[in-house]
Amino acid sequence: MFFTPSLGDYCVHEVHGIGRVLGNKRISSTEGTKDYISVEYAGGDILYVPVEQMDVLTRYLGGEKKPKLSKIGGVDFER
């Protein structure tokens, strides 16, 4: 079953750990326009995950209602 992220959902990125979904964003560049899922991490960092790569995100299933966000590039997420 696929995870369809919604605004405010907590998710787990297979590399970067626990983040919070901020929503969808369309970004244009010289290579065209693509849709992304915006995910917030500790320190206010934001990762833009292309919708065609959404399989790197899964729903957070831990027991905490407000889990601690991971830091991008940090070593706190190794599980």
N, CA, C and O atoms as a Tripos MOL2 file, in Angstrom:
@<TRIPOS>MOLECULE
protein
  316   315    79     0     0
PROTEIN
NO_CHARGES

@<TRIPOS>ATOM
      1 N           0.8480   -1.1860    0.0000 N.3       1 MET1
      2 CA          0.0000    0.0000    0.0000 C.3       1 MET1
      3 C           0.8920    1.2470    0.0000 C.2       1 MET1
      4 O           1.8730    1.3230    0.7400 O.2       1 MET1
      5 N           0.5380    2.2080   -0.8310 N.am      2 PHE2
      6 CA          1.3110    3.4280   -0.9450 C.3       2 PHE2
      7 C           0.9050    4.4320    0.1210 C.2       2 PHE2
      8 O          -0.2590    4.5120    0.5140 O.2       2 PHE2
      9 N           1.8770    5.1870    0.5740 N.am      3 PHE3
     10 CA          1.6560    6.2760    1.5240 C.3       3 PHE3
     11 C           1.3410    7.5210    0.7250 C.2       3 PHE3
     12 O           2.1440    7.9620   -0.0970 O.2       3 PHE3
     13 N           0.1660    8.0900    0.9670 N.am      4 THR4
     14 CA         -0.2140    9.3410    0.3250 C.3       4 THR4
     15 C          -0.1060   10.4310    1.3790 C.2       4 THR4
     16 O          -1.0080   10.5900    2.2020 O.2       4 THR4
     17 N           0.9990   11.1900    1.3640 N.am      5 PRO5
     18 CA          1.2250   12.1750    2.4150 C.3       5 PRO5
     19 C           0.2470   13.3460    2.3520 C.2       5 PRO5
     20 O          -0.1030   13.8360    1.2780 O.2       5 PRO5
     21 N          -0.1760   13.7720    3.5250 N.am      6 SER6
     22 CA         -1.0480   14.9390    3.6580 C.3       6 SER6
     23 C          -0.3680   15.9670    4.5530 C.2       6 SER6
     24 O           0.5280   15.6320    5.3270 O.2       6 SER6
     25 N          -0.7960   17.2080    4.4410 N.am      7 LEU7
     26 CA         -0.2610   18.2970    5.2330 C.3       7 LEU7
     27 C          -0.2450   17.9270    6.7170 C.2       7 LEU7
     28 O          -1.2730   17.5460    7.2780 O.2       7 LEU7
     29 N           0.9230   18.0390    7.3480 N.am      8 GLY8
     30 CA          1.0610   17.7780    8.7690 C.3       8 GLY8
     31 C           1.4030   16.3540    9.1370 C.2       8 GLY8
     32 O           1.7460   16.0870   10.2880 O.2       8 GLY8
     33 N           1.3190   15.4200    8.1860 N.am      9 ASP9
     34 CA          1.6810   14.0290    8.4740 C.3       9 ASP9
     35 C           3.1590   13.9270    8.8210 C.2       9 ASP9
     36 O           3.9900   14.6520    8.2740 O.2       9 ASP9
     37 N           3.4730   13.0250    9.7300 N.am     10 TYR10
     38 CA          4.8680   12.6930    9.9900 C.3      10 TYR10
     39 C           5.2170   11.5170    9.0990 C.2      10 TYR10
     40 O           4.4310   10.5820    8.9480 O.2      10 TYR10
     41 N           6.3950   11.5720    8.5150 N.am     11 CYS11
     42 CA          6.8240   10.5250    7.6020 C.3      11 CYS11
     43 C           8.2730   10.1590    7.8980 C.2      11 CYS11
     44 O           8.9730   10.8540    8.6330 O.2      11 CYS11
     45 N           8.7010    9.0510    7.3070 N.am     12 VAL12
     46 CA         10.0800    8.6110    7.4520 C.3      12 VAL12
     47 C          10.6820    8.4770    6.0590 C.2      12 VAL12
     48 O          10.1890    7.7150    5.2270 O.2      12 VAL12
     49 N          11.7540    9.2280    5.8160 N.am     13 HIS13
     50 CA         12.5070    9.1300    4.5640 C.3      13 HIS13
     51 C          13.5610    8.0550    4.7860 C.2      13 HIS13
     52 O          14.2010    8.0320    5.8370 O.2      13 HIS13
     53 N          13.7520    7.1750    3.8280 N.am     14 GLU14
     54 CA         14.6560    6.0390    4.0200 C.3      14 GLU14
     55 C          16.1090    6.4370    4.2930 C.2      14 GLU14
     56 O          16.8740    5.6230    4.8110 O.2      14 GLU14
     57 N          16.5040    7.6530    3.9620 N.am     15 VAL15
     58 CA         17.8650    8.1210    4.2310 C.3      15 VAL15
     59 C          17.8940    9.1690    5.3380 C.2      15 VAL15
     60 O          18.7580    9.1230    6.2130 O.2      15 VAL15
     61 N          16.9520   10.1160    5.3040 N.am     16 HIS16
     62 CA         17.0070   11.2840    6.1800 C.3      16 HIS16
     63 C          16.1970   11.1760    7.4680 C.2      16 HIS16
     64 O          16.3180   12.0390    8.3380 O.2      16 HIS16
     65 N          15.3800   10.1440    7.6100 N.am     17 GLY17
     66 CA         14.6640    9.9370    8.8610 C.3      17 GLY17
     67 C          13.3210   10.6370    8.9420 C.2      17 GLY17
     68 O          12.6340   10.8270    7.9390 O.2      17 GLY17
     69 N          12.9610   11.0170   10.1710 N.am     18 ILE18
     70 CA         11.6260   11.5350   10.4630 C.3      18 ILE18
     71 C          11.4930   13.0010   10.0830 C.2      18 ILE18
     72 O          12.3070   13.8390   10.4710 O.2      18 ILE18
     73 N          10.4490   13.2920    9.3150 N.am     19 GLY19
     74 CA         10.1440   14.6510    8.8960 C.3      19 GLY19
     75 C           8.6470   14.8870    8.9670 C.2      19 GLY19
     76 O           7.8770   13.9690    9.2500 O.2      19 GLY19
     77 N           8.2370   16.1280    8.7070 N.am     20 ARG20
     78 CA          6.8220   16.4930    8.7200 C.3      20 ARG20
     79 C           6.4560   17.0630    7.3550 C.2      20 ARG20
     80 O           7.1350   17.9490    6.8370 O.2      20 ARG20
     81 N           5.3780   16.5440    6.7810 N.am     21 VAL21
     82 CA          4.9530   16.9540    5.4440 C.3      21 VAL21
     83 C           4.3690   18.3670    5.4960 C.2      21 VAL21
     84 O           3.4640   18.6560    6.2790 O.2      21 VAL21
     85 N           4.9130   19.2390    4.6380 N.am     22 LEU22
     86 CA          4.4240   20.6080    4.5420 C.3      22 LEU22
     87 C           3.4360   20.7730    3.3930 C.2      22 LEU22
     88 O           2.7020   21.7600    3.3430 O.2      22 LEU22
     89 N           3.4130   19.8180    2.4750 N.am     23 GLY23
     90 CA          2.4870   19.8790    1.3520 C.3      23 GLY23
     91 C           3.1810   19.6500    0.0290 C.2      23 GLY23
     92 O           4.3190   19.1830   -0.0260 O.2      23 GLY23
     93 N           2.4750   19.9880   -1.0340 N.am     24 ASN24
     94 CA          2.9960   19.8320   -2.3970 C.3      24 ASN24
     95 C           3.5400   21.1550   -2.8970 C.2      24 ASN24
     96 O           3.0900   22.2250   -2.4870 O.2      24 ASN24
     97 N           4.5150   21.0650   -3.7910 N.am     25 LYS25
     98 CA          5.0820   22.2730   -4.3740 C.3      25 LYS25
     99 C           5.4580   21.9740   -5.8230 C.2      25 LYS25
    100 O           6.0460   20.9340   -6.1180 O.2      25 LYS25
    101 N           5.1220   22.8730   -6.7010 N.am     26 ARG26
    102 CA          5.5140   22.7660   -8.1130 C.3      26 ARG26
    103 C           6.6990   23.6940   -8.3250 C.2      26 ARG26
    104 O           6.6290   24.8890   -8.0370 O.2      26 ARG26
    105 N           7.7940   23.1250   -8.8330 N.am     27 ILE27
    106 CA          9.0230   23.8890   -9.0300 C.3      27 ILE27
    107 C           9.4180   23.8290  -10.5070 C.2      27 ILE27
    108 O           9.4650   22.7600  -11.1150 O.2      27 ILE27
    109 N           9.7000   25.0130  -11.0670 N.am     28 SER28
    110 CA         10.1430   25.1030  -12.4590 C.3      28 SER28
    111 C          11.6370   25.3620  -12.5070 C.2      28 SER28
    112 O          12.1800   26.1240  -11.7080 O.2      28 SER28
    113 N          12.2840   24.7190  -13.4520 N.am     29 SER29
    114 CA         13.7180   24.9330  -13.6780 C.3      29 SER29
    115 C          13.9510   24.9140  -15.1790 C.2      29 SER29
    116 O          13.0030   24.8300  -15.9600 O.2      29 SER29
    117 N          15.1980   24.9900  -15.5750 N.am     30 THR30
    118 CA         15.5230   24.9580  -16.9950 C.3      30 THR30
    119 C          15.1740   23.6030  -17.6150 C.2      30 THR30
    120 O          15.0470   23.4870  -18.8340 O.2      30 THR30
    121 N          15.0220   22.5890  -16.7750 N.am     31 GLU31
    122 CA         14.6920   21.2430  -17.2640 C.3      31 GLU31
    123 C          13.1880   20.9860  -17.2930 C.2      31 GLU31
    124 O          12.7570   19.9000  -17.6810 O.2      31 GLU31
    125 N          12.3940   21.9580  -16.8930 N.am     32 GLY32
    126 CA         10.9460   21.7940  -16.9110 C.3      32 GLY32
    127 C          10.3270   22.0160  -15.5410 C.2      32 GLY32
    128 O          10.9830   22.4950  -14.6160 O.2      32 GLY32
    129 N           9.0660   21.6630  -15.4280 N.am     33 THR33
    130 CA          8.3160   21.8350  -14.1820 C.3      33 THR33
    131 C           7.9930   20.4630  -13.6020 C.2      33 THR33
    132 O           7.5310   19.5660  -14.3080 O.2      33 THR33
    133 N           8.2450   20.3180  -12.2940 N.am     34 LYS34
    134 CA          7.9820   19.0490  -11.6150 C.3      34 LYS34
    135 C           7.2470   19.3180  -10.3060 C.2      34 LYS34
    136 O           7.3410   20.4020   -9.7310 O.2      34 LYS34
    137 N           6.5140   18.3090   -9.8540 N.am     35 ASP35
    138 CA          5.8220   18.3700   -8.5710 C.3      35 ASP35
    139 C           6.6390   17.6450   -7.5100 C.2      35 ASP35
    140 O           7.2450   16.6050   -7.7650 O.2      35 ASP35
    141 N           6.6380   18.2260   -6.3100 N.am     36 TYR36
    142 CA          7.4260   17.7030   -5.1930 C.3      36 TYR36
    143 C           6.5660   17.6420   -3.9330 C.2      36 TYR36
    144 O           5.5660   18.3500   -3.8120 O.2      36 TYR36
    145 N           6.9720   16.7870   -3.0020 N.am     37 ILE37
    146 CA          6.4240   16.7710   -1.6500 C.3      37 ILE37
    147 C           7.4450   17.5030   -0.7880 C.2      37 ILE37
    148 O           8.6190   17.1330   -0.7810 O.2      37 ILE37
    149 N           7.0180   18.5390   -0.0590 N.am     38 SER38
    150 CA          7.8990   19.2930    0.8310 C.3      38 SER38
    151 C           7.8850   18.6350    2.2020 C.2      38 SER38
    152 O           6.8230   18.4370    2.7930 O.2      38 SER38
    153 N           9.0730   18.2950    2.7090 N.am     39 VAL39
    154 CA          9.2000   17.6460    4.0070 C.3      39 VAL39
    155 C          10.1280   18.4850    4.8830 C.2      39 VAL39
    156 O          11.2630   18.7730    4.5020 O.2      39 VAL39
    157 N           9.6330   18.8720    6.0600 N.am     40 GLU40
    158 CA         10.4210   19.6810    6.9980 C.3      40 GLU40
    159 C          11.1770   18.7850    7.9620 C.2      40 GLU40
    160 O          10.6570   17.7790    8.4440 O.2      40 GLU40
    161 N          12.4250   19.1750    8.2330 N.am     41 TYR41
    162 CA         13.2830   18.4580    9.1830 C.3      41 TYR41
    163 C          13.7380   19.4080   10.2830 C.2      41 TYR41
    164 O          13.4180   20.5960   10.2530 O.2      41 TYR41
    165 N          14.4740   18.8930   11.2400 N.am     42 ALA42
    166 CA         14.9760   19.6940   12.3630 C.3      42 ALA42
    167 C          15.7410   20.9030   11.8400 C.2      42 ALA42
    168 O          16.4250   20.8300   10.8190 O.2      42 ALA42
    169 N          15.6150   21.9970   12.5450 N.am     43 GLY43
    170 CA         16.3060   23.2210   12.1630 C.3      43 GLY43
    171 C          15.6230   23.9750   11.0430 C.2      43 GLY43
    172 O          16.1660   24.9530   10.5290 O.2      43 GLY43
    173 N          14.4240   23.5260   10.6540 N.am     44 GLY44
    174 CA         13.6980   24.2070    9.5890 C.3      44 GLY44
    175 C          14.1380   23.8200    8.1850 C.2      44 GLY44
    176 O          13.6610   24.3960    7.2070 O.2      44 GLY44
    177 N          15.0520   22.8420    8.0730 N.am     45 ASP45
    178 CA         15.4780   22.3870    6.7440 C.3      45 ASP45
    179 C          14.3040   21.7590    6.0150 C.2      45 ASP45
    180 O          13.4620   21.1020    6.6270 O.2      45 ASP45
    181 N          14.2520   21.9650    4.7060 N.am     46 ILE46
    182 CA         13.1770   21.4090    3.8930 C.3      46 ILE46
    183 C          13.7740   20.5830    2.7670 C.2      46 ILE46
    184 O          14.6860   21.0240    2.0660 O.2      46 ILE46
    185 N          13.2460   19.3860    2.6070 N.am     47 LEU47
    186 CA         13.6510   18.4920    1.5280 C.3      47 LEU47
    187 C          12.4860   18.4010    0.5490 C.2      47 LEU47
    188 O          11.3420   18.2050    0.9570 O.2      47 LEU47
    189 N          12.7750   18.5440   -0.7350 N.am     48 TYR48
    190 CA         11.7600   18.4200   -1.7730 C.3      48 TYR48
    191 C          11.9320   17.0610   -2.4410 C.2      48 TYR48
    192 O          12.9230   16.8150   -3.1280 O.2      48 TYR48
    193 N          10.9590   16.1890   -2.2320 N.am     49 VAL49
    194 CA         11.0050   14.8360   -2.7880 C.3      49 VAL49
    195 C          10.1480   14.8110   -4.0490 C.2      49 VAL49
    196 O           8.9500   15.0870   -3.9770 O.2      49 VAL49
    197 N          10.7330   14.4860   -5.2060 N.am     50 PRO50
    198 CA          9.9370   14.4120   -6.4310 C.3      50 PRO50
    199 C           8.8080   13.3840   -6.2750 C.2      50 PRO50
    200 O           9.0190   12.3070   -5.7170 O.2      50 PRO50
    201 N           7.6280   13.7170   -6.7630 N.am     51 VAL51
    202 CA          6.4880   12.8060   -6.5840 C.3      51 VAL51
    203 C           6.7490   11.4410   -7.2050 C.2      51 VAL51
    204 O           6.2080   10.4410   -6.7330 O.2      51 VAL51
    205 N           7.5620   11.3770   -8.2480 N.am     52 GLU52
    206 CA          7.8490   10.0690   -8.8450 C.3      52 GLU52
    207 C           8.8140    9.2370   -7.9920 C.2      52 GLU52
    208 O           9.0770    8.0770   -8.3070 O.2      52 GLU52
    209 N           9.3410    9.8270   -6.9140 N.am     53 GLN53
    210 CA         10.2160    9.0960   -5.9860 C.3      53 GLN53
    211 C           9.5830    8.9810   -4.5980 C.2      53 GLN53
    212 O          10.2800    8.7630   -3.6080 O.2      53 GLN53
    213 N           8.2630    9.1290   -4.5350 N.am     54 MET54
    214 CA          7.5710    9.0880   -3.2350 C.3      54 MET54
    215 C           7.7540    7.7790   -2.4840 C.2      54 MET54
    216 O           7.4720    7.7110   -1.2880 O.2      54 MET54
    217 N           8.2220    6.7390   -3.1650 N.am     55 ASP55
    218 CA          8.3980    5.4560   -2.4910 C.3      55 ASP55
    219 C           9.5150    5.4870   -1.4460 C.2      55 ASP55
    220 O           9.6770    4.5270   -0.6940 O.2      55 ASP55
    221 N          10.2940    6.5830   -1.3870 N.am     56 VAL56
    222 CA         11.3170    6.7200   -0.3430 C.3      56 VAL56
    223 C          10.6960    7.1960    0.9710 C.2      56 VAL56
    224 O          11.3700    7.2210    2.0010 O.2      56 VAL56
    225 N           9.4090    7.5750    0.9400 N.am     57 LEU57
    226 CA          8.7020    8.0340    2.1320 C.3      57 LEU57
    227 C           7.7020    6.9850    2.6090 C.2      57 LEU57
    228 O           6.9790    6.3860    1.8120 O.2      57 LEU57
    229 N           7.6740    6.7770    3.9230 N.am     58 THR58
    230 CA          6.6520    5.9220    4.5300 C.3      58 THR58
    231 C           6.0170    6.6790    5.6820 C.2      58 THR58
    232 O           6.6040    7.6150    6.2240 O.2      58 THR58
    233 N           4.8230    6.2680    6.0460 N.am     59 ARG59
    234 CA          4.1150    6.9010    7.1630 C.3      59 ARG59
    235 C           4.8580    6.6020    8.4650 C.2      59 ARG59
    236 O           5.3210    5.4800    8.6700 O.2      59 ARG59
    237 N           4.9740    7.5970    9.3430 N.am     60 TYR60
    238 CA          5.5690    7.4010   10.6640 C.3      60 TYR60
    239 C           4.5840    6.6030   11.5000 C.2      60 TYR60
    240 O           3.4270    6.9990   11.6430 O.2      60 TYR60
    241 N           5.0290    5.4900   12.0480 N.am     61 LEU61
    242 CA          4.1470    4.6110   12.8130 C.3      61 LEU61
    243 C           4.5560    4.4940   14.2720 C.2      61 LEU61
    244 O           4.0510    3.6220   14.9800 O.2      61 LEU61
    245 N           5.4560    5.3490   14.7380 N.am     62 GLY62
    246 CA          5.8890    5.3040   16.1290 C.3      62 GLY62
    247 C           4.7720    5.7030   17.0740 C.2      62 GLY62
    248 O           3.7250    6.1790   16.6350 O.2      62 GLY62
    249 N           4.9830    5.5160   18.3480 N.am     63 GLY63
    250 CA          3.9690    5.7890   19.3430 C.3      63 GLY63
    251 C           3.8000    7.2540   19.7120 C.2      63 GLY63
    252 O           2.8020    7.6180   20.3340 O.2      63 GLY63
    253 N           4.7460    8.0940   19.3460 N.am     64 GLU64
    254 CA          4.6730    9.5030   19.7140 C.3      64 GLU64
    255 C           3.7640   10.2730   18.7630 C.2      64 GLU64
    256 O           3.7970   10.0480   17.5530 O.2      64 GLU64
    257 N           2.9480   11.1840   19.3080 N.am     65 LYS65
    258 CA          2.0880   12.0150   18.4620 C.3      65 LYS65
    259 C           2.8920   13.1100   17.7680 C.2      65 LYS65
    260 O           2.5820   13.4860   16.6380 O.2      65 LYS65
    261 N           3.9230   13.6240   18.4370 N.am     66 LYS66
    262 CA          4.8050   14.6500   17.8640 C.3      66 LYS66
    263 C           6.2440   14.1700   18.0150 C.2      66 LYS66
    264 O           6.9280   14.5570   18.9630 O.2      66 LYS66
    265 N           6.7070   13.3340   17.0940 N.am     67 PRO67
    266 CA          8.0730   12.8140   17.2170 C.3      67 PRO67
    267 C           9.1110   13.9000   16.9560 C.2      67 PRO67
    268 O           8.8260   14.9120   16.3160 O.2      67 PRO67
    269 N          10.3020   13.6710   17.4560 N.am     68 LYS68
    270 CA         11.4230   14.5850   17.2130 C.3      68 LYS68
    271 C          11.8310   14.4510   15.7520 C.2      68 LYS68
    272 O          12.0530   13.3460   15.2570 O.2      68 LYS68
    273 N          11.9270   15.5870   15.0690 N.am     69 LEU69
    274 CA         12.3310   15.5800   13.6700 C.3      69 LEU69
    275 C          13.8230   15.2800   13.5570 C.2      69 LEU69
    276 O          14.6220   15.7280   14.3790 O.2      69 LEU69
    277 N          14.1800   14.5260   12.5410 N.am     70 SER70
    278 CA         15.5850   14.2130   12.2820 C.3      70 SER70
    279 C          16.2710   15.4160   11.6580 C.2      70 SER70
    280 O          15.6230   16.3070   11.1100 O.2      70 SER70
    281 N          17.5760   15.4240   11.7510 N.am     71 LYS71
    282 CA         18.3820   16.4700   11.1160 C.3      71 LYS71
    283 C          18.9310   15.9080    9.8110 C.2      71 LYS71
    284 O          19.5350   14.8360    9.7950 O.2      71 LYS71
    285 N          18.7190   16.6340    8.7230 N.am     72 ILE72
    286 CA         19.2640   16.1910    7.4440 C.3      72 ILE72
    287 C          20.7840   16.1590    7.5480 C.2      72 ILE72
    288 O          21.4100   17.1310    7.9700 O.2      72 ILE72
    289 N          21.3670   15.0300    7.1590 N.am     73 GLY73
    290 CA         22.8100   14.8760    7.2110 C.3      73 GLY73
    291 C          23.3130   14.5250    8.5980 C.2      73 GLY73
    292 O          24.5170   14.3780    8.8070 O.2      73 GLY73
    293 N          22.3860   14.3890    9.5560 N.am     74 GLY74
    294 CA         22.7750   14.0410   10.9250 C.3      74 GLY74
    295 C          22.9760   12.5550   11.0790 C.2      74 GLY74
    296 O          22.6450   11.7700   10.1900 O.2      74 GLY74
    297 N          23.5150   12.1820   12.2030 N.am     75 VAL75
    298 CA         23.7650   10.7730   12.4640 C.3      75 VAL75
    299 C          22.7130   10.1780   13.4010 C.2      75 VAL75
    300 O          22.8380    9.0230   13.8070 O.2      75 VAL75
    301 N          21.6790   10.9500   13.7510 N.am     76 ASP76
    302 CA         20.6870   10.4600   14.6940 C.3      76 ASP76
    303 C          19.7180    9.4520   14.0710 C.2      76 ASP76
    304 O          18.9870    8.7800   14.7980 O.2      76 ASP76
    305 N          19.7000    9.3340   12.7430 N.am     77 PHE77
    306 CA         18.8190    8.3780   12.1020 C.3      77 PHE77
    307 C          19.6590    7.3220   11.4090 C.2      77 PHE77
    308 O          20.1700    7.5390   10.3110 O.2      77 PHE77
    309 N          19.7950    6.1730   12.0630 N.am     78 GLU78
    310 CA         20.5820    5.0860   11.4820 C.3      78 GLU78
    311 C          19.8220    3.7690   11.5250 C.2      78 GLU78
    312 O          20.3830    2.7230   11.2000 O.2      78 GLU78
    313 N          18.5400    3.8070   11.9270 N.am     79 ARG79
    314 CA         17.7750    2.5600   12.0630 C.3      79 ARG79
    315 C          17.1230    2.1640   10.7900 C.2      79 ARG79
    316 O          16.4430    1.1390   10.7380 O.2      79 ARG79
@<TRIPOS>BOND
     1     1     2 1
     2     2     3 1
     3     3     4 2
     4     3     5 am
     5     5     6 1
     6     6     7 1
     7     7     8 2
     8     7     9 am
     9     9    10 1
    10    10    11 1
    11    11    12 2
    12    11    13 am
    13    13    14 1
    14    14    15 1
    15    15    16 2
    16    15    17 am
    17    17    18 1
    18    18    19 1
    19    19    20 2
    20    19    21 am
    21    21    22 1
    22    22    23 1
    23    23    24 2
    24    23    25 am
    25    25    26 1
    26    26    27 1
    27    27    28 2
    28    27    29 am
    29    29    30 1
    30    30    31 1
    31    31    32 2
    32    31    33 am
    33    33    34 1
    34    34    35 1
    35    35    36 2
    36    35    37 am
    37    37    38 1
    38    38    39 1
    39    39    40 2
    40    39    41 am
    41    41    42 1
    42    42    43 1
    43    43    44 2
    44    43    45 am
    45    45    46 1
    46    46    47 1
    47    47    48 2
    48    47    49 am
    49    49    50 1
    50    50    51 1
    51    51    52 2
    52    51    53 am
    53    53    54 1
    54    54    55 1
    55    55    56 2
    56    55    57 am
    57    57    58 1
    58    58    59 1
    59    59    60 2
    60    59    61 am
    61    61    62 1
    62    62    63 1
    63    63    64 2
    64    63    65 am
    65    65    66 1
    66    66    67 1
    67    67    68 2
    68    67    69 am
    69    69    70 1
    70    70    71 1
    71    71    72 2
    72    71    73 am
    73    73    74 1
    74    74    75 1
    75    75    76 2
    76    75    77 am
    77    77    78 1
    78    78    79 1
    79    79    80 2
    80    79    81 am
    81    81    82 1
    82    82    83 1
    83    83    84 2
    84    83    85 am
    85    85    86 1
    86    86    87 1
    87    87    88 2
    88    87    89 am
    89    89    90 1
    90    90    91 1
    91    91    92 2
    92    91    93 am
    93    93    94 1
    94    94    95 1
    95    95    96 2
    96    95    97 am
    97    97    98 1
    98    98    99 1
    99    99   100 2
   100    99   101 am
   101   101   102 1
   102   102   103 1
   103   103   104 2
   104   103   105 am
   105   105   106 1
   106   106   107 1
   107   107   108 2
   108   107   109 am
   109   109   110 1
   110   110   111 1
   111   111   112 2
   112   111   113 am
   113   113   114 1
   114   114   115 1
   115   115   116 2
   116   115   117 am
   117   117   118 1
   118   118   119 1
   119   119   120 2
   120   119   121 am
   121   121   122 1
   122   122   123 1
   123   123   124 2
   124   123   125 am
   125   125   126 1
   126   126   127 1
   127   127   128 2
   128   127   129 am
   129   129   130 1
   130   130   131 1
   131   131   132 2
   132   131   133 am
   133   133   134 1
   134   134   135 1
   135   135   136 2
   136   135   137 am
   137   137   138 1
   138   138   139 1
   139   139   140 2
   140   139   141 am
   141   141   142 1
   142   142   143 1
   143   143   144 2
   144   143   145 am
   145   145   146 1
   146   146   147 1
   147   147   148 2
   148   147   149 am
   149   149   150 1
   150   150   151 1
   151   151   152 2
   152   151   153 am
   153   153   154 1
   154   154   155 1
   155   155   156 2
   156   155   157 am
   157   157   158 1
   158   158   159 1
   159   159   160 2
   160   159   161 am
   161   161   162 1
   162   162   163 1
   163   163   164 2
   164   163   165 am
   165   165   166 1
   166   166   167 1
   167   167   168 2
   168   167   169 am
   169   169   170 1
   170   170   171 1
   171   171   172 2
   172   171   173 am
   173   173   174 1
   174   174   175 1
   175   175   176 2
   176   175   177 am
   177   177   178 1
   178   178   179 1
   179   179   180 2
   180   179   181 am
   181   181   182 1
   182   182   183 1
   183   183   184 2
   184   183   185 am
   185   185   186 1
   186   186   187 1
   187   187   188 2
   188   187   189 am
   189   189   190 1
   190   190   191 1
   191   191   192 2
   192   191   193 am
   193   193   194 1
   194   194   195 1
   195   195   196 2
   196   195   197 am
   197   197   198 1
   198   198   199 1
   199   199   200 2
   200   199   201 am
   201   201   202 1
   202   202   203 1
   203   203   204 2
   204   203   205 am
   205   205   206 1
   206   206   207 1
   207   207   208 2
   208   207   209 am
   209   209   210 1
   210   210   211 1
   211   211   212 2
   212   211   213 am
   213   213   214 1
   214   214   215 1
   215   215   216 2
   216   215   217 am
   217   217   218 1
   218   218   219 1
   219   219   220 2
   220   219   221 am
   221   221   222 1
   222   222   223 1
   223   223   224 2
   224   223   225 am
   225   225   226 1
   226   226   227 1
   227   227   228 2
   228   227   229 am
   229   229   230 1
   230   230   231 1
   231   231   232 2
   232   231   233 am
   233   233   234 1
   234   234   235 1
   235   235   236 2
   236   235   237 am
   237   237   238 1
   238   238   239 1
   239   239   240 2
   240   239   241 am
   241   241   242 1
   242   242   243 1
   243   243   244 2
   244   243   245 am
   245   245   246 1
   246   246   247 1
   247   247   248 2
   248   247   249 am
   249   249   250 1
   250   250   251 1
   251   251   252 2
   252   251   253 am
   253   253   254 1
   254   254   255 1
   255   255   256 2
   256   255   257 am
   257   257   258 1
   258   258   259 1
   259   259   260 2
   260   259   261 am
   261   261   262 1
   262   262   263 1
   263   263   264 2
   264   263   265 am
   265   265   266 1
   266   266   267 1
   267   267   268 2
   268   267   269 am
   269   269   270 1
   270   270   271 1
   271   271   272 2
   272   271   273 am
   273   273   274 1
   274   274   275 1
   275   275   276 2
   276   275   277 am
   277   277   278 1
   278   278   279 1
   279   279   280 2
   280   279   281 am
   281   281   282 1
   282   282   283 1
   283   283   284 2
   284   283   285 am
   285   285   286 1
   286   286   287 1
   287   287   288 2
   288   287   289 am
   289   289   290 1
   290   290   291 1
   291   291   292 2
   292   291   293 am
   293   293   294 1
   294   294   295 1
   295   295   296 2
   296   295   297 am
   297   297   298 1
   298   298   299 1
   299   299   300 2
   300   299   301 am
   301   301   302 1
   302   302   303 1
   303   303   304 2
   304   303   305 am
   305   305   306 1
   306   306   307 1
   307   307   308 2
   308   307   309 am
   309   309   310 1
   310   310   311 1
   311   311   312 2
   312   311   313 am
   313   313   314 1
   314   314   315 1
   315   315   316 2
@<TRIPOS>SUBSTRUCTURE
     1 MET1         2 RESIDUE 1 A MET
     2 PHE2         6 RESIDUE 1 A PHE
     3 PHE3        10 RESIDUE 1 A PHE
     4 THR4        14 RESIDUE 1 A THR
     5 PRO5        18 RESIDUE 1 A PRO
     6 SER6        22 RESIDUE 1 A SER
     7 LEU7        26 RESIDUE 1 A LEU
     8 GLY8        30 RESIDUE 1 A GLY
     9 ASP9        34 RESIDUE 1 A ASP
    10 TYR10       38 RESIDUE 1 A TYR
    11 CYS11       42 RESIDUE 1 A CYS
    12 VAL12       46 RESIDUE 1 A VAL
    13 HIS13       50 RESIDUE 1 A HIS
    14 GLU14       54 RESIDUE 1 A GLU
    15 VAL15       58 RESIDUE 1 A VAL
    16 HIS16       62 RESIDUE 1 A HIS
    17 GLY17       66 RESIDUE 1 A GLY
    18 ILE18       70 RESIDUE 1 A ILE
    19 GLY19       74 RESIDUE 1 A GLY
    20 ARG20       78 RESIDUE 1 A ARG
    21 VAL21       82 RESIDUE 1 A VAL
    22 LEU22       86 RESIDUE 1 A LEU
    23 GLY23       90 RESIDUE 1 A GLY
    24 ASN24       94 RESIDUE 1 A ASN
    25 LYS25       98 RESIDUE 1 A LYS
    26 ARG26      102 RESIDUE 1 A ARG
    27 ILE27      106 RESIDUE 1 A ILE
    28 SER28      110 RESIDUE 1 A SER
    29 SER29      114 RESIDUE 1 A SER
    30 THR30      118 RESIDUE 1 A THR
    31 GLU31      122 RESIDUE 1 A GLU
    32 GLY32      126 RESIDUE 1 A GLY
    33 THR33      130 RESIDUE 1 A THR
    34 LYS34      134 RESIDUE 1 A LYS
    35 ASP35      138 RESIDUE 1 A ASP
    36 TYR36      142 RESIDUE 1 A TYR
    37 ILE37      146 RESIDUE 1 A ILE
    38 SER38      150 RESIDUE 1 A SER
    39 VAL39      154 RESIDUE 1 A VAL
    40 GLU40      158 RESIDUE 1 A GLU
    41 TYR41      162 RESIDUE 1 A TYR
    42 ALA42      166 RESIDUE 1 A ALA
    43 GLY43      170 RESIDUE 1 A GLY
    44 GLY44      174 RESIDUE 1 A GLY
    45 ASP45      178 RESIDUE 1 A ASP
    46 ILE46      182 RESIDUE 1 A ILE
    47 LEU47      186 RESIDUE 1 A LEU
    48 TYR48      190 RESIDUE 1 A TYR
    49 VAL49      194 RESIDUE 1 A VAL
    50 PRO50      198 RESIDUE 1 A PRO
    51 VAL51      202 RESIDUE 1 A VAL
    52 GLU52      206 RESIDUE 1 A GLU
    53 GLN53      210 RESIDUE 1 A GLN
    54 MET54      214 RESIDUE 1 A MET
    55 ASP55      218 RESIDUE 1 A ASP
    56 VAL56      222 RESIDUE 1 A VAL
    57 LEU57      226 RESIDUE 1 A LEU
    58 THR58      230 RESIDUE 1 A THR
    59 ARG59      234 RESIDUE 1 A ARG
    60 TYR60      238 RESIDUE 1 A TYR
    61 LEU61      242 RESIDUE 1 A LEU
    62 GLY62      246 RESIDUE 1 A GLY
    63 GLY63      250 RESIDUE 1 A GLY
    64 GLU64      254 RESIDUE 1 A GLU
    65 LYS65      258 RESIDUE 1 A LYS
    66 LYS66      262 RESIDUE 1 A LYS
    67 PRO67      266 RESIDUE 1 A PRO
    68 LYS68      270 RESIDUE 1 A LYS
    69 LEU69      274 RESIDUE 1 A LEU
    70 SER70      278 RESIDUE 1 A SER
    71 LYS71      282 RESIDUE 1 A LYS
    72 ILE72      286 RESIDUE 1 A ILE
    73 GLY73      290 RESIDUE 1 A GLY
    74 GLY74      294 RESIDUE 1 A GLY
    75 VAL75      298 RESIDUE 1 A VAL
    76 ASP76      302 RESIDUE 1 A ASP
    77 PHE77      306 RESIDUE 1 A PHE
    78 GLU78      310 RESIDUE 1 A GLU
    79 ARG79      314 RESIDUE 1 A ARG
